[in-house]
C-alpha cells in the first residue's frame, strides 16, 4: 500500500501549534523513556536488562495477526563461553500495548525466567551434541512463564498466565554442540490460546547500522561509512504473534508499543531500569544528564523531554561538523514521528503525546517492502511500526535533516540491510550466529596494516570503499539546492522513487 499523495509536508504540521499550546505542556512532570544498545550510563553496565530494539508489524504471512519483537543484551559475541547468554532471573521483561492513545498500556505481556543445571560438576554449557531442547546433553536450561496483565485507565483489571515452564532456545554454541540449531528454534516456538504464538531465545541482532556515527558523525570527514558494526553479534529475543482483533479497540486500529525491563532489588522491590519505543531516541536525542531517568519512567510523563525532540542536538551537530544547515526550530514534525504519530497514518484519536512506537494495524503488509518505509511511499513501514527490514538509521537521519519539511535529503550510513537473511515465518528474526562460524577480523587486520605502515589515510580526492568493497559516492545532495563535495568520501546518497511525505 502506497502512502496517499495528500500526506504532504504541510499535513505533517497540522498538530504542531496544538501540541505546543497544550498537548505537551499539560502532561506534568516525570521522564520519557526509550533505549537501545548501551545508550545510558547505568544500563551500559547491566547488559542483561538492556533493551536493544523493538519491532511491531502486521505479520506478512498471517495478516490477521500482529507481531511484536523485543530484543535485549547487546553485542553477544557468539563464541562467548563457558558462560553463554541468558535472560536474567531477577528481571521482568515486558511488551506493553496501548490501544486507545492515552499512553497507558491496556495489555502487558510479561516474561519471567528461571535457570537450571543438569550437572553443576562441569564447566560445560552442554556435555555433548544437543539435538532437542530436552536433550540430556543440554546442561544449562532456561524456562519462562508468560503472564498477560490487562488494564483500564491504568488500573489492573485482570491477570492470567498464558504459558508456563516454556523452554528458551539456548545460545548457539557451535556446530559440534548444536548440529541442527533450526530444530531447537522450532521447538522453542510455541502456540498460545486463541491462535497466538510465542518465542524466547537467542537470535541474530537484526539491527543494522554503522556505529561510527558517534565518532563525530563518521570520523568528521566521512571516510569510514558503510561498516555494519553489529554484523555477527547476537541478542536475546522475545516475540509474540497475536490475533490483531485481540489487541485493538473496535473501530480504532492504531496501537502504541513499548518494551520495558524491571529489576528486583535485595528488598524484593521492582524498579524499571530500561525501556524502548522508537529506535535511537535515548541514544541520539536525550542528553547524558537525563538518560538514566529517561530509562526509568513511563510514557505518561514524557512532556519534560519534549525540548529534546523539538530542538534536536543531532541536527545541530550535523550542521557544525558537515556544514549542512539544520532545519529551523521548533521541530513539530519530529513531535509527530516520535510522540503522537502522523495524522491520517498512525495517529490515534485524542492522542496523548508519548514516546511510543505507533502501528496502524489496518494497513496490510507490503508485497515488496521498501527499506525507507513511509519516506519511500511504503505505508506499512517505519515510522508506522517497525519491520525487521526497515532502515531506521537512514530514515531517522533524513527526517532529522528535514525530509518532512520538504528538504529532500538522501542522507544515510550505507548499511542498508541485515548481514544475514531473516526468517520468512514467525519469529522472523534470523538464527543466531554460531560460535563456530569463522568471522572476519577487521580489527586484527587493521592492527596488521598499521604495524606494516599500510593504514595511512587516503589522499584527498581518492576513491575508497565501504564494507562490501563498492565505492562510496563523494557527494552530499541536498534537495534544497545545495551540493557539498567532501574529499575522500561521504555519507551515502541514493535517489528514491515513489512519493515522499
C-alpha positions in Angstrom: 0.0 0.0 0.0 1.5 3.4 -1.0 1.1 6.5 1.1 -1.7 8.7 -0.2 -0.5 11.8 -2.1 -2.4 14.1 0.2 0.0 13.3 3.0 2.5 16.0 2.1 4.7 18.0 4.4 2.0 20.6 5.2 -0.2 17.9 6.6 2.6 16.7 8.9 2.5 20.0 10.7 -1.2 20.3 11.5 -1.0 19.4 15.2 2.2 21.4 15.9 0.5 24.5 17.3 -1.9 22.5 19.4 0.9 20.4 20.9 3.0 23.4 21.8 0.0 25.2 23.3 -1.4 22.4 25.4 -0.8 18.9 24.3 2.7 18.7 25.7 2.7 21.3 28.4 -0.2 19.6 30.2 1.5 16.3 30.7 3.1 17.1 34.1 6.5 16.1 35.4 8.3 12.8 35.1 10.5 11.2 32.5 10.2 9.8 29.0 11.9 6.6 28.0 13.4 4.6 25.3 16.6 2.8 24.9 19.0 0.9 22.5 22.4 -0.6 22.6 24.4 0.7 25.7 22.6 4.0 25.4 22.7 5.2 29.0 25.3 5.2 31.8 23.6 2.8 34.2 22.3 0.3 31.7 25.6 0.1 29.9 26.9 -1.9 32.9 23.8 -4.1 33.1 23.6 -5.7 29.6 21.1 -8.5 30.6 18.5 -5.8 31.3 19.2 -3.6 28.3 16.5 -3.3 25.6 18.2 -3.1 22.2 15.3 -2.8 19.8 11.5 -3.1 19.5 9.7 -4.1 16.3 5.9 -4.1 15.7 4.4 -5.0 12.3 1.4 -6.8 10.7 2.6 -10.3 10.1 3.4 -10.7 6.4 2.3 -14.4 6.2 -0.6 -14.1 8.7 -2.0 -10.6 8.0 -4.8 -11.1 10.6 -2.1 -11.1 13.3 0.4 -8.5 14.7 3.9 -9.5 15.5 5.8 -7.8 18.4 9.5 -8.4 19.0 11.7 -7.1 21.8 15.5 -7.7 21.9 17.9 -7.5 24.8 21.5 -8.0 25.8 23.5 -6.3 23.1 26.8 -7.3 21.5 26.6 -11.1 22.3 29.9 -12.5 20.9 28.8 -15.9 19.6 31.8 -17.8 21.0 31.3 -16.3 24.4 31.7 -19.4 26.6 31.9 -21.0 29.0 29.0 -19.0 30.4 26.9 -18.2 27.4 23.9 -15.9 27.2 20.7 -15.8 29.1 17.8 -13.7 30.3 18.1 -12.5 33.9 16.2 -14.3 36.6 15.7 -11.2 38.7 14.0 -9.3 35.8 10.6 -8.9 34.3 10.8 -8.5 30.5 7.6 -6.8 29.2 6.0 -5.8 26.0 3.3 -3.2 26.5 0.4 -2.2 24.2 -1.7 1.0 24.4 -4.8 0.6 22.2 -6.6 3.9 22.9 -4.0 6.6 22.6 -3.8 7.6 26.2 -0.2 6.5 26.6 -1.2 3.9 29.3 -0.9 0.2 28.4 -4.1 -1.8 28.2 -2.0 -5.0 27.8 1.3 -6.1 29.3 2.9 -9.3 28.2 5.4 -10.3 31.0 8.2 -12.8 30.6 9.8 -14.2 33.8 12.7 -16.6 33.5 14.2 -19.5 35.6 17.6 -21.2 35.3 18.6 -24.8 36.0 21.6 -27.1 35.5 21.6 -30.8 35.0 25.1 -31.2 36.2 26.8 -28.5 38.2 30.1 -30.5 38.4 31.2 -29.5 35.0 32.2 -26.2 33.3 30.4 -27.1 30.2 27.2 -25.4 28.9 26.5 -28.7 27.1 28.1 -32.0 27.7 27.7 -33.4 24.2 25.8 -32.7 20.9 22.3 -31.1 21.6 19.6 -32.3 19.2 16.5 -31.2 21.1 15.6 -28.9 24.0 15.1 -31.9 26.3 18.4 -33.5 25.3 20.3 -34.6 28.4 23.4 -33.1 26.9 22.0 -29.6 27.3 23.4 -28.8 30.8 22.2 -25.2 31.2 18.5 -24.6 30.6 16.1 -21.6 30.9 12.4 -21.7 31.0 9.8 -18.9 31.3 6.3 -18.1 32.4 4.3 -15.7 30.2 1.7 -13.6 32.0 -0.9 -11.2 30.5 -1.8 -8.2 32.6 -4.9 -6.2 31.4 -5.6 -2.7 32.5 -8.2 0.1 32.0 -7.3 3.6 32.8 -4.0 2.5 34.3 -5.7 0.1 36.8 -5.2 -3.7 36.6 -8.5 -5.5 35.6 -7.2 -9.0 35.0 -4.0 -11.1 35.3 -3.7 -14.5 33.8 -0.9 -17.0 32.9 -0.8 -17.7 29.2 2.0 -20.3 29.4 4.4 -21.6 32.0 7.7 -23.5 32.1 8.3 -22.9 28.3 11.8 -23.7 27.2 14.1 -21.0 25.9 16.2 -21.6 22.7 19.8 -21.8 24.0 22.9 -20.0 22.8 24.2 -21.3 19.5 27.4 -22.7 20.9 28.7 -24.1 17.6 28.3 -26.9 15.0 29.8 -29.6 17.2 27.5 -28.8 20.1 24.3 -27.9 18.2 24.5 -29.6 14.7 20.9 -28.6 13.8 20.1 -25.3 15.6 17.0 -24.7 13.5 15.3 -27.6 15.1 16.0 -26.0 18.5 14.4 -22.8 17.3 11.3 -24.6 16.0 10.9 -26.4 19.4 11.1 -23.1 21.2 8.3 -21.6 19.1 5.1 -22.4 20.9 1.4 -21.9 20.3 -0.8 -20.0 22.8 -4.6 -19.8 23.3 -6.7 -18.2 20.5 -4.1 -18.7 17.8 -1.3 -16.6 19.3 2.4 -17.7 19.2 5.4 -17.0 21.4 9.2 -17.4 21.2 12.1 -16.6 23.5 15.7 -17.3 22.8 18.9 -16.2 21.1 18.8 -14.6 17.7 21.0 -12.7 15.3 20.8 -9.0 16.1 18.6 -7.7 13.3 19.5 -4.0 13.8 22.0 -2.8 11.1 23.9 0.4 11.2 27.4 2.0 11.2 28.0 3.0 14.8 30.9 5.1 13.7 28.3 7.8 13.8 29.5 8.5 17.4 33.0 9.4 16.2 31.7 12.9 15.4 29.5 11.6 12.6 31.6 9.1 10.8 35.1 10.4 11.5 34.3 14.1 10.8 35.4 13.7 7.2 33.1 10.8 6.5 35.7 8.3 5.4 34.5 5.1 7.1 30.8 4.9 6.4 29.3 1.6 5.4 30.5 -0.8 8.1 27.7 -2.8 9.8 29.0 -2.6 13.3 26.5 -5.2 14.6 27.4 -7.8 12.0 28.0 -11.2 13.6 26.6 -10.3 17.0 23.5 -11.9 18.7 20.8 -10.8 21.1 18.3 -12.4 23.4 14.9 -12.1 21.8 11.2 -12.4 22.8 8.5 -12.4 20.2 4.7 -12.6 20.2 2.3 -13.1 17.3 -1.2 -12.1 18.4 -4.5 -12.0 16.5 -5.0 -8.3 15.8 -8.6 -8.3 16.9 -7.4 -9.2 20.4 -5.1 -6.1 20.6 -7.2 -3.3 19.1 -10.2 -1.3 20.1 -13.2 -1.9 17.7 -13.1 0.8 15.1 -9.6 2.1 16.2 -6.8 0.1 14.6 -3.8 2.0 15.9 -1.7 0.6 18.8 1.3 2.1 20.7 4.0 -0.4 21.7 7.0 -0.2 24.0 9.1 -2.7 25.9 10.4 -2.4 29.5 12.6 -4.3 31.9 12.1 -4.2 35.7 14.9 -5.5 38.0 14.3 -6.8 41.5 16.5 -5.4 44.3 17.5 -7.1 47.5 14.4 -6.0 49.3 12.2 -7.7 46.7 11.1 -4.4 45.1 10.8 -4.0 41.3 12.4 -1.0 39.6 12.3 -0.2 35.9 15.8 0.1 34.5 15.3 0.1 30.8 12.7 0.9 28.2 12.3 1.3 24.5 9.8 2.5 21.9 11.2 4.1 18.8 14.8 3.3 17.9 17.7 5.7 18.7 15.7 8.1 20.8 17.7 7.7 24.1 21.0 7.3 22.1 20.7 10.3 19.8 18.0 12.6 21.3 18.3 12.6 25.1 21.4 14.2 26.7 23.5 12.2 29.1 22.2 14.1 32.2 18.7 12.7 31.6 19.4 9.2 30.1 19.1 7.1 33.2 16.0 9.0 34.4 14.6 8.6 30.8 15.0 4.8 31.1 13.3 4.6 34.5 9.9 6.2 33.8 6.7 5.7 31.7 5.2 7.3 28.6 2.6 9.2 30.7 5.4 11.6 31.9 7.1 12.3 28.6 6.4 16.0 28.4 9.5 17.2 30.2 11.7 15.8 27.4 9.8 17.5 24.6 12.5 20.1 24.1 15.0 17.4 23.0 12.6 16.5 20.2 11.6 20.0 19.1 15.3 21.3 19.3 17.4 18.2 18.4 21.1 18.2 19.1 21.8 15.8 16.2 20.7 18.4 13.6 23.0 21.0 15.2 25.9 18.5 15.3 25.5 17.7 11.6 25.5 21.4 10.8 28.6 22.0 12.9 30.6 19.1 11.6 29.5 18.9 7.9 28.0 22.4 7.2 24.6 21.0 6.3 22.1 23.6 7.6 19.8 22.4 10.4 16.1 23.0 9.8 14.5 25.8 11.9 13.1 25.0 15.3 10.7 24.2 16.9 10.6 20.8 15.1 7.0 19.9 15.4 7.5 17.5 12.5 9.6 15.4 14.9 6.9 15.6 17.5 4.6 13.6 15.2 7.2 11.0 14.4 8.2 10.3 17.9 5.3 11.4 20.2 1.9 11.5 18.5 2.0 9.5 15.3 1.4 11.1 11.9 -2.1 12.3 11.1 -4.0 10.0 8.7 -1.3 7.4 9.0 -0.7 6.2 12.6 -2.0 8.9 15.0 -4.8 7.7 17.2 -7.7 10.0 18.1 -7.4 12.1 21.2 -3.7 11.1 21.4 -1.7 11.9 24.5 1.9 12.7 23.3 4.3 10.0 24.4 7.3 8.2 23.1 5.7 5.0 21.7 6.1 3.0 18.5 2.7 3.5 16.8 1.4 1.0 14.4 -1.7 1.2 12.2 -2.8 -2.5 12.0 -5.3 -1.8 9.2 -2.5 -1.2 6.7 -1.7 -4.5 5.1 1.8 -5.8 4.7 3.7 -4.6 1.6 4.2 -7.1 -1.2 7.7 -5.7 -1.7 8.8 -3.8 1.4 10.9 -0.7 0.9 13.7 -0.2 3.4 12.9 3.5 3.8 9.3 2.8 4.7 6.9 5.7 4.7 9.5 8.0 3.2 9.6 5.9 0.1 5.8 5.5 -0.2 5.6 2.2 1.8 3.0 3.0 4.4 3.5 -0.4 6.1 7.0 0.6 7.2 8.7 2.8 9.8 7.6 5.1 11.4 4.3 3.2 11.0 5.5 0.5 13.4 8.9 -1.1 12.5 9.7 -4.1 10.4 12.9 -6.0 10.7 14.0 -4.8 7.3 13.3 -1.1 7.9 16.4 1.1 7.6 15.7 3.2 10.7 19.1 4.9 10.7 18.7 6.3 7.2 15.1 7.2 7.8 15.9 8.9 11.1 18.8 10.9 9.6 16.7 12.1 6.7 13.8 13.1 9.0 16.1 15.0 11.4 17.5 16.8 8.4 14.0 18.0 7.3 12.6 15.4 4.9 9.1 16.0 6.3 9.6 19.7 5.9 10.3 19.4 2.1 14.1 19.1 2.3 14.6 16.1 0.1 17.8 14.6 1.5 19.1 11.1 0.9 21.3 11.0 3.9 22.4 7.6 5.2 25.1 5.3 6.6 25.3 3.0 3.6 24.3 -0.1 5.7 21.0 -1.0 4.0 20.2 -4.5 5.3 20.9 -7.1 7.9 24.1 -9.1 7.2 22.2 -12.5 7.2 18.8 -13.4 5.8 15.7 -13.1 8.1 13.3 -15.9 8.5 10.1 -15.8 6.5 7.9 -17.1 9.3 7.4 -16.3 13.0 9.5 -15.3 14.9 11.1 -13.8 11.7 14.4 -13.0 13.4 17.4 -14.8 11.9 19.0 -17.7 13.6 21.9 -16.7 15.9 25.4 -16.6 14.6 27.1 -19.8 15.6 30.1 -19.8 17.9 31.9 -21.9 15.4 31.3 -19.5 12.5 34.6 -18.1 11.2 34.3 -14.3 11.4 36.3 -11.7 9.5 38.6 -9.9 11.9 38.6 -6.3 10.8 40.3 -5.1 14.0 43.1 -7.6 13.7 43.6 -6.8 10.0 43.7 -3.1 10.9 46.4 -3.7 13.5 48.4 -5.7 11.0 48.2 -3.0 8.4 49.1 -0.3 10.9 52.1 -2.3 12.0 53.2 -2.6 8.4 52.6 1.1 7.7 49.7 0.4 5.4 46.9 2.1 7.3 47.5 5.7 6.3 44.5 7.8 5.4 43.9 8.1 1.6 44.8 11.3 -0.1 42.0 13.9 -0.7 40.0 13.1 -3.8 40.9 9.4 -3.9 38.1 6.8 -4.0 37.5 4.4 -1.1 35.1 1.6 -0.4 32.6 0.5 2.2 32.1 -2.8 3.8 31.3 -4.7 0.6 34.0 -3.1 -1.5 31.7 -0.9 -3.5 32.8 2.8 -3.9 31.2 5.5 -1.9 30.0 8.4 -3.9 31.6 11.6 -2.6 28.5 13.8 -2.9 26.1 15.2 -0.4 23.0 16.1 -2.5 20.5 18.3 -0.6 17.1 18.8 -2.1 17.2 22.5 -1.1 19.5 23.1 -4.0 22.9 22.9 -2.3 25.6 20.3 -3.0 28.6 19.7 -0.8 31.7 17.9 -2.1 33.8 16.2 0.6 37.2 15.0 -0.4 37.9 11.3 0.2 34.4 10.2 1.0 30.9 11.0 2.3 27.7 9.7 3.6 25.9 7.6 1.0 23.2 9.3 -1.0 20.6 7.5 -3.1 17.7 8.7 -5.3 14.4 7.2 -4.4 11.2 6.5 -6.3 7.7 7.0 -5.1 6.0 9.7 -3.1 7.7 11.4 -0.2 5.9 12.7 2.9 
